[in-house]
């Protein structure tokens, strides 16, 4: 594309060569219009090119923000949002006289957005018009993050905005910032204003604001905090909701699979208590359903691109410096050389021996859930917990059926629509 070599990968062994054995060579990201907007000019960790800023933010996120101790600290907030999810759907059913048609996509996305808003800092709870507008804007930004744009390869054409992407991005980013910046500015004033406050941080936003360097000065600037706060939400809002939606749809079309999942919940958790994260190690069939959704119905055609920082040879292929390496989520997950009957939804293919626990991560890259290597998802543990909780709660607490008048769920993939156009 222009002067840039694009390398798509559909073979797991070669994917591992790129992201594990030669990970340091392919640890950068391309500079694009979409990532420039979403990261406030590359201040956050996910899309920043390899360099000092990326190293700084990666160190901060790994050691101070998304680590096992922090995730345990925020468990109560995640449980609260799982309870809110159940109450939200229950109220819809009660309003419908005991049952109703539920927009699973809207419910799943609201849950994912609320989890991240809850642990990252928000002014109030409960789904409403503002949350819906915020989530829609988030998904618009995500849909265009690495969408094909001519000016990313021919920068002199950017002023033409040939695809209209820049205009759409600006509008969506304004919506995202409208809700986030007010909260962040208020917290900044609270912690760093005249007089300040004393006390322990209550969420991840407080953590980022109160970090100090070796000289006692604020470690992160206001712009870095705003960029990284948005980055955490972008990274967490889509994957869990997408996988749970597809897993539910697929099991509704194969009732015997749905029954196995519900039976596991009854056996492990029972009907007198709600699923908690402590139950996850024994919910292998639920997790296998989620893995199969990640495999067969990935959130995007490709993984986030990697950029070669030097010339390299991978599996006998010469890869020039500056090449973009794209791991094909579809090509890996549906590779017939790896997966028997690859277009069939079959959770059994992921079931481990009785003594082993099923994990959502796929380190051998036979499909991609949260990637791996230096650029792998730093919030994989959180994303896994959100995915399993969302799927387990909706299956445990409600009886699901296809809508009246339909024999099965239509699994045709929707065409992407930018509703903020």
N, C-alpha and C positions, 0 to 999 in steps of 0.2 A: 504494500500500500504506500504509494509515493516512494520514499527511499527506505521505508521500514520493512524488514522481513517479519512475517507473521508465521509462527510455528504452532499449529494445532496438534494436540496430543490425545490419542484415544487408547493407548496401550498402557496398562498399569505399570509394567516394568520400566518403561521409558519415563512415565510420570514420576516414579520414585527416583529415577536417575536425576531428573531435574530438581525435585523438591527435597530430596534427602541426601543423596551422595554428592551432588554438586550444588547444594542449596545456596552456598555463599555466592556463587557466580550469578545466580538468578534471583537475588533478594531485593531487587529494586522494582519500582513501579513506573509506568509511563506518566508523562505530564499531559493531562487532557483538560479540556474546558470544564467537563463535568466534575472532575475531581478537584479542580481549582476552586470551584464554587462551594462544593460540599465540605471542604476542609479549611475554608478561610485562607486560601493560598498556601495549602500544604502544611498546616500547623499541627494536625492530628496524626495519629499513628497509622491508620489503616491504608491510606492511599499515598502517603508521602514517599517521594523517591528516597533511595538509600542515601544517608547523610547524617550530619550531626543532629538535625531536628528530629528525624525518625528515631535515632538512637536514644535521644533524651526522652521522647514521649513513650517509646517502647519500655524503657526502664521504669518510668513513672507508672504506667498502666500495669505492668507485670508485678512490680514490687509493692505498689501502694493502693491500686484501684481494684483490679480483677485478680485476686489471689484467693486461695481456699479460706483463709481466715476472714477476709472481707465477705465472701459469699455466705459463710456460716453466720456472720454478724447480721446479715440482711435477710436471713431465712424467714423471720417473722413477717417482714414486708411482702415477701413472695407468697407466703401462706395467705396473707390477707387478700392479695389480688386473686388467688385461686378461689377463695371463698366468695369474693365479689363476682367472679365469673359464674359460679353456680347460682348465686342469687339473681344475677341479671337474666340468665336463661329461665330460671324458675319463675320469675315475675312475668316473663313473656308468655310462658305456658299457662300460668294462672289467669292472665288477662284474656287468653284465648279459650278459656273454659276447660282447662285441663290439658290442652295440647295446642300446638300451633306450628306453622311453618317458620323455621329459624334460618336466618342468613348466617350460615356457619362461618363464611369468610369474614363478615363484619365482626362477629363475636370473637373469632380467633385473633384477628388483628387488634381489636380493642384490648383483649387480654395482654397480648405481647407489648403493646404500647404502654399500657398501664403499669406492667411490671417494671419496665425501664424508667418510666416517669416516677414511679414510686421509690425506686432505689437510687435514682439520680437526682431527685429533688423536684417537687411540684407543689403548687399552691393549694390544691384541693383534690378531692377524689371523685369517684363516680364518673361513668361514661356520660357524655353529653355532646352537644353540638361542637364545642371547642375541641374535644378529643377527636371527634370524627374528622373535623377539618384538619387537625394536626396529623392524624394518621394518613389521610389521603395525600397530604403534601409530602410526607415522608416517603410514601411509596412512589410518588411521581419523581422525586429526586433519585430514588434507588433505580427506577426503571431507566433513567437516563445516565446513570453513573458512568458506564462504559459503553453506552449505546453508540453505534457507528456514527461518526461525525466526520465529514470530509476535512474540516479545518484542523482536526487533530493530526492529520497526516500532511496537510497542505495549509500551514498556519496563515499564509497571506490571504486566504479566503474567509477567515473568521468573521470579518466585518459584514459579510453577506448573510450570515446565519441561515445557510441554505435549507437546513432541515427545520428551522424554527426552535431548535433545542435550547439555545441560550435564553430566548424569551420565556420559554416554559420554565426553565430552571430558575431564573430570577424570581418569577412569581411564586414558585413553590418554596424557594429558600426564604422569601419574605414571610410566608405563612409560618414556616418552621421557626424562624427567628422571633416572630411576633410573640409567640407563647413562651419560648425559652429565655429570651434575653431579659425580660422583665423579672423573672424569678432569679436569674443569675445576678443581675444588677442589685436586686434587693439583698441577696445573700452576701454579695461582695461588700455592700455597705455595712451589713451586720457584723461581719468578721474583720473587715479591714478599715472600716470608717473610724471617725474620731471616737476614741474611747474603746471601740471594739467590744467584743464579748469574750467571756471565758466559758469553758465547758467542752464537752466531748462532741465530735461531729455526729450528726444523725443520719447522714446518707453520703453517697459518693460525691455529690457536689460539695458538701462541707469538707470532705477529705481533700479534694483537689485545691480548694481555696486555702486551706490551712497548712498545706505542705510548705516546708521551709528548706532553704539550702544550708550549706555548712556555715554560712555567715548570718543565719537567722532571717534572711530576706525571703519574700514570697518566691517559691520555686517556679510557679506558672504565672504567666501574664493573664490579664483578663481575656484577651483574644485566644490564647491557648486553652483556657478553661472552656470558653464558649465553643471552640472548635472540637475539643475532645468530648464535651458533653453531648454534642450532636452526633459525633462519631459513634459513641456507645449505643445510642438509640438506633442509628442507621444499621449498625452491625447486628442488632438483636431483634428488630421488630418483624423481619420478614420470614426467616428460615423456619422458626418454630411454628408459626401460624400456617405457613404453606404446607409443611409436612403433615400437620395434624388434619388439615382440611382434606388433603388427598387420601390420607389413611382412612378417615371416616367414610369418604365417598366410595373408596374401593371395597371396604368391608361391608358397606350397605349393599353392594352389588353381589357380594358373596356371603350370604348370611351365616354360613358355617364358620367363617373366619371371625365375624362379629361375635358369634356365640363363644368361640374360644377365648377371645379377649375378655369378654364380660365374665366368663367362668373363672378366668385367672384372677380377676379383681375380686370376685366373691370368695375365692379360695385364700388369697393372700391377705386381703384387707378386711373382707366381710362386709355386711350390709349395715352395720351399726356404727361405722366410723368412716371418715373421708380419707382418701388417699393422701399420704404425706410423703415427703422426699425420702424419709427413712424406709419406705416400702419399695423404692425403686430397684434395689438389687435383686428382688425376687419377682419383678414384673418383666420377665424375659420375653414373653410373647407380645406384650404391649410395645416393648422396645424394638422387637423384630418387625412389628407393623410400621413403626416410625422409620427404621432403617430401610425398609422396602419402599416407603414413600420417598425418602431421599434418593434412593437408587433410580426408581422408575420415573419420578416426577420432580426433577431438580428445580430449584428456585430460578435458575438462569441457565441458558445454554452453555456458558463457559464460566470457569472460575475467574477470579480477579487476575488480570494479566501480570506476568513477571517479566522483567527486563534483564537481558544479559549485560553485565557490567564489564565483560571482557569476552574475547573470542573463546569458544569452547567446542569440544567434540562430545556429543551425546549419542550413544548407541550407534556409533559409526557415522553420524551426521555432523557436518560442520555447521555450527551456529555462530554467525557473526555477532560481534559486539553491538548492542542496541536492539537486537531482535526482541520481539514481543512473543512470549510463550503463553499459549492459551490452553489450559487443560479443559477438554470438552467434558462437561458434566454428563451430557446426554451420551456422548460416544463411549465414555468409560462405563457408565451405569447400564447401558444397553448393548455392550459389546458381546456378540454371540459366542466369541471364543472364550469368554470368561463366565457368562451366565447362560445356563440352559433355559430355553423358552423365555428370552429376556423381556418380552412385552407382557408377560403374565405377572400379576401381583400375587406374590407367594411369600408370605412372612417366614414360612418353614425353612427357607433356604438360609436364613440367618440364625436359626436356633443353635445355640452352642451345646456341648455335652452337659449333662445334668449338673456337673460340678462347676461349670464355668458360667460367668455372668456375661450377658450380652451388653455391649457398649455401642453407643451411637457413632463414635469415631471409627473411621476406616483407615488405619495407618498404611495399609498396602495400596490405597488409592484405586481400588476396584470400583468405587464410586466416591463421590465427594459429599460429605456432610458438613464438616468444618475445616477441611484442608489440613495441611501439616507443614512442618518446617518453620523457618524464621518468620514467614509471612502467614503461617496458619492462624486460625481464629484464636485470639487470646482469651476469648470468652466461651470456649467450647464447653466447659463444665456448666456454665450458666445456661448456655443455649440448649444443652442436653436436658437439663432440669426443667426448663420452660417447656420444651417439646413433650417430654413424658408427662408432666403435670397436666398440660392442656388436654392431651389425648385421653389420659386416664380419667380425669375428672368428668369430661363430657360423656364418656362411655359408662362410667360408674353411676352417675347421678340421673341419667335420662335414658328413656327408651326411644330409639331412633328408627325411623322407617322412611322410605322414599316418599316424596310428596304425593298426595291423592291424584289418581288418574295416570300415574306413571308406573311403569313396570321396573324401571331401574334408573340410576343416576346417569345422566349424560356426561361421559368423561372426556368429551371433546375439549381440548385446551382452548381457553378464551384468547381472542385476539387482543393485543395490548392496546389500550386506549388511554390517551393522556387527557383526563377530564379537566385539567387546569389549563388546557390550550387556550 
